């Protein structure tokens, strides 16, 4: 029997207020995500946490030709999950952004500690439906959701547990429209039905 999984995208210190690349309202997603984490755990369903884990030198950073200031550098406080996020000690962590030659926005670019890519981890677990929340709507959430659809999964975006960067005003709204257009569903914590 196939099952659902929760994917919590990049809720790291650098993407929350006070971090190197803060998403406005980023910290506000934490209490809502914690409610989702509790729901999935209570239902016996898997929860995966993706994280940016960049080397000091990467094409992702402005200094080396990329778009962004340094953030989520391996081993730094900024790369740690937000302290209020309920990450269990045995959490399934998917690490991305380690390749200095790639941007790696998507959780599907990441690997678990055994080196398995996220798509394979989900297949091995019998997951056919992913619920995606976290940061940021217009980058890593968007790309993770779109790659999930490309991988043939059902995808539901958690509208009350995402926040965007909005480099250009309206980017997050466009990202949500695009995810829906490509086939993603949406829900909120008070409406979610785990099927």
Secondary structure, 3 states (H helix, E strand, C coil): CCEEEEEEECCEHHHCCCCCCCCCCHHHHHHHHHHHHHHHHHCCCEEEEEEECECCCCCCEHHHCCCECCCCECCCHHHCECCCCCCCCCCEEEEECCCCCCCCCCHHHCECCCCCEHHHHHHHHCEEEEEEEEECHHHHHHHHHHHHHHCCCEEEEEEEEEECCCCCCCHHHHHHHHHHHCCCEEECCCCCCCC
